[in-house]
């Protein structure tokens, strides 16, 4: 997981997390490309590319001249996709590291 990821994917992950957490609830308007670019110190084209992925995935809808809105069901769909990625890509590495360190799930729950 030390891979270098493109900036637009990092932005996409941040926006997805904000949608899942309710910072951008269903029906809410996302910040404009320029506003988010300024906030993140990113190139507007990079932000536009991240937003385009959400549009392609049907998670946002564009109202021309108005803005981009989070569609109904977007948070749950993103949550499910994030779970799937975690279980497929991240969990096996975590489980292997836990085994190397001799940690059990109970060891983790005792510390929380």
C-alpha positions in Angstrom: 0.0 0.0 0.0 3.0 2.3 -0.4 2.1 2.7 -4.0 2.0 6.3 -5.3 -1.6 7.0 -6.4 -2.5 9.7 -8.9 -3.8 12.9 -7.4 -7.2 12.6 -9.0 -7.7 9.2 -7.3 -6.7 10.7 -3.9 -9.2 13.5 -4.4 -11.8 10.9 -5.5 -11.2 9.0 -2.2 -11.5 12.2 -0.2 -14.8 13.1 -1.9 -16.1 9.5 -1.5 -15.3 9.6 2.2 -17.1 12.9 2.6 -20.2 11.5 0.9 -20.1 8.3 3.0 -19.7 10.4 6.2 -22.6 12.7 5.3 -20.5 15.8 4.7 -22.1 15.8 1.2 -25.5 14.1 1.8 -27.8 12.9 -0.9 -29.2 15.9 -2.8 -26.3 18.1 -1.7 -24.3 20.1 -4.2 -20.6 19.4 -4.4 -18.2 22.3 -4.4 -17.4 23.7 -7.8 -14.4 22.4 -9.6 -12.6 25.7 -9.1 -13.6 26.0 -5.4 -12.4 22.4 -4.6 -9.2 23.0 -6.6 -8.4 26.1 -4.6 -9.2 24.4 -1.3 -7.0 21.4 -2.1 -4.3 23.2 -3.9 -4.9 21.1 -7.0 -5.2 21.7 -10.7 -8.8 22.3 -11.7 -8.4 19.7 -14.5 -7.4 17.1 -11.8 -10.5 17.9 -9.8 -12.7 17.7 -13.0 -11.2 14.2 -13.7 -12.1 13.1 -10.1 -15.7 14.5 -10.5 -16.0 12.8 -13.9 -15.5 9.4 -12.3 -18.4 10.1 -9.9 -20.5 11.2 -12.9 -19.6 8.1 -14.9 -20.4 5.9 -11.9 -23.9 7.5 -11.6 -23.1 8.9 -8.1 -23.7 12.5 -9.0 -25.8 14.3 -11.5 -25.0 17.6 -13.2 -27.4 20.4 -13.6 -26.0 22.6 -16.3 -25.2 26.0 -15.1 -26.1 25.1 -11.5 -23.8 22.4 -10.2 -23.2 18.8 -9.4 -25.4 17.0 -6.9 -25.1 13.7 -5.0 -27.7 11.3 -6.1 -30.0 9.2 -3.8 -28.2 6.0 -2.8 -24.7 7.3 -3.5 -23.5 6.9 0.1 -24.6 3.3 0.4 -23.2 2.4 -3.0 -19.8 4.0 -2.1 -19.8 2.3 1.3 -20.4 -1.1 -0.3 -17.7 -0.5 -2.9 -15.2 0.6 -0.2 -16.0 -2.5 1.9 -15.4 -4.7 -1.2 -12.0 -3.1 -1.9 -11.0 -3.3 1.8 -11.9 -7.0 2.0 -10.3 -7.8 -1.3 -7.1 -5.7 -1.3 -6.4 -4.4 2.2 -7.6 -7.0 4.6 -5.4 -9.8 3.4 -2.3 -7.7 4.0 -3.6 -6.7 7.5 -4.4 -10.3 8.3 -1.0 -11.5 7.2 0.7 -8.8 9.3 -1.4 -9.6 12.3 -0.3 -13.3 11.9 3.4 -12.2 11.7 3.0 -10.2 14.9 1.1 -12.9 16.7 -2.0 -10.6 17.1 -5.6 -11.9 17.3 -8.8 -10.0 16.6 -9.4 -10.1 20.4 -6.0 -8.3 20.9 -7.3 -5.4 18.8 -10.7 -5.1 20.5 -9.1 -5.1 23.9 -7.2 -1.9 23.0 -10.2 0.1 21.7 
